[in-house]
Amino acid sequence: MRRRQEITGLPSGAGLGFRRDLLAELQAGVPPAIEFFELAPENWIDMGGRFARGLRQFTERYPFVCHGLSLSLGGQAPLDAILLGKIKAFMRQHGMGLYTEHLSYCSDHGHLYDLLPIPATEEAVRHVAARIRQTQDILETHIAIENASYYVAAPISEMGEAEFINAVLEEADCWLHLDVNNVYVNSVNFAFDPVEFLRAMPAERIVYMHTAGHYREAEDLIVDSHGAAVIDPVWQLLDTAYALCGVHPTLLERDYNIPPLAELAAEVGRIAALQGKHHAVERAAA
């Protein structure tokens, strides 16, 4: 098995998604709670003009994480090597050290514009892990895969979600991008204990975290919208994740109904405060 390399340029602290909607406010001044940014490369590659110049102003001053949306690691069509080549050049151009993608699929003879669950089978473990290894070979770096939210169970399952994630991580020898809100969303939609799910995650492979708001459509159905403020149960689960899995760079996702920057900065500051609390506990224990 290949030994996982250390990530160079990995950010620390709390971060925010870098969106064009926020560019003017961010250019006026980045709130001190925001220590890094994340972007979807598909939204920025090949972009020119003022937005490209604006991005460069920030990548020269702040760490960035690259979070993919459309690689479709669980899909059947060949990986998009052209896209991966562009991502590799883009990351090098902007000094980005970490690329993450969803453990899901989103294409079948074309993009489906949704993240769909992969059947949790031994065959799927081998299939997805091979595609992750291919991705890592092209990018010449190890990547992190994100546990995805989902709303319909995969039609075939030989193992639970946590077992499947662990098996893929081991077979592919890659990192884990732990999305705490996705854990909470799935725990409500499929009635499992989110804390036990966190306990089942391999803490030694976690390098990055997400938290976000969501939309509750019914008592037993949550949609992972990234369009609202983070709710208290998710904050509590993030607190628990830090206690169980350690403190890792954590991003606030907000993709819709984007409020003023000051409101987002307050949520990022809450992430930073939780991180500070757990760092203090670690120092006291040491």
C-alpha positions, 0 to 999 in steps of 0.5 A, spaced: 500 500 500 502 506 498 504 511 504 499 517 504 503 523 503 503 529 508 499 535 505 503 541 504 499 548 504 493 545 508 489 551 512 488 551 519 482 554 523 475 556 520 474 558 513 468 560 508 466 558 501 469 563 496 463 566 492 463 571 487 457 574 490 461 576 496 467 578 492 466 586 493 465 585 501 471 581 501 475 586 498 473 591 502 476 587 508 476 580 510 473 579 517 479 576 522 475 569 524 476 567 516 483 564 516 482 560 509 477 559 503 474 554 499 472 554 492 469 549 487 474 549 481 469 548 476 466 555 477 473 558 476 477 554 471 478 558 465 475 564 468 478 571 466 477 578 467 475 581 473 473 575 477 480 572 475 484 578 478 479 578 484 481 571 485 488 572 484 488 577 490 486 572 495 490 566 493 496 570 494 494 572 501 490 566 504 490 558 503 485 555 499 482 548 499 479 546 492 472 542 493 470 538 487 463 538 484 462 533 478 468 528 478 463 523 479 467 518 483 462 513 483 460 513 476 461 508 470 463 513 465 471 514 464 474 519 469 474 526 466 482 526 465 481 533 461 478 536 467 483 533 472 488 536 468 485 543 468 484 542 476 492 540 477 494 546 473 489 551 477 491 548 484 499 549 482 497 556 479 494 558 486 498 554 491 492 550 493 494 543 497 488 540 498 483 537 493 476 534 496 470 530 492 464 527 494 463 519 495 457 519 490 456 519 483 453 525 479 453 522 471 450 517 467 451 519 459 451 526 462 451 530 468 445 529 473 446 535 477 445 531 483 449 527 488 447 520 488 448 514 493 453 509 491 451 502 492 455 499 498 458 493 496 465 490 495 465 491 488 463 498 489 469 499 494 474 496 489 471 500 483 471 507 487 477 506 490 480 505 483 478 511 481 480 515 487 487 512 485 487 514 478 485 521 480 491 521 485 495 519 480 493 525 475 493 530 480 500 527 483 497 528 490 492 524 495 485 527 495 480 527 501 473 524 500 467 527 503 461 523 506 455 525 502 448 527 504 443 522 500 435 522 500 434 515 497 438 509 500 442 505 494 438 499 491 443 494 493 447 494 500 452 489 503 454 494 508 452 500 512 455 507 510 460 508 515 463 501 513 463 503 506 466 509 507 472 506 511 473 500 506 473 505 500 478 509 504 483 503 506 482 500 499 484 507 496 489 510 501 486 517 501 484 522 506 477 523 509 473 530 508 468 529 514 462 533 513 458 534 520 452 537 517 451 531 512 452 526 518 446 529 521 442 530 515 443 522 514 442 521 521 435 524 521 433 521 514 435 514 515 434 514 523 441 512 526 445 515 531 450 521 529 455 520 534 455 513 533 457 514 526 462 519 528 465 514 533 466 509 526 470 514 522 477 513 522 480 519 526 487 518 523 484 519 516 480 526 517 484 532 514 478 537 513 471 538 515 464 542 513 458 544 517 452 548 514 445 549 514 439 545 511 432 545 510 427 541 514 422 539 509 418 534 514 420 531 521 424 525 518 426 529 511 432 534 511 434 537 505 442 539 505 441 546 502 446 550 504 441 555 504 440 557 512 444 558 518 447 552 522 442 549 527 444 548 534 444 540 534 449 541 528 453 545 532 453 540 538 455 535 533 461 539 531 463 540 538 462 532 539 466 531 532 472 535 535 472 531 541 472 524 538 476 526 532 480 532 533 480 539 531 481 540 523 480 546 519 473 547 518 469 550 513 462 554 513 458 552 507 453 557 504 451 557 497 444 560 497 440 565 500 447 568 502 446 573 507 451 579 509 458 577 510 458 580 517 453 574 519 457 569 515 463 571 519 459 570 526 458 563 524 465 562 522 467 565 529 463 560 532 467 555 529 473 558 531 471 558 538 469 551 538 476 549 535 479 554 541 475 550 546 478 544 544 485 546 543 485 549 550 483 542 553 488 538 549 493 543 551 491 542 558 491 535 558 498 535 555 
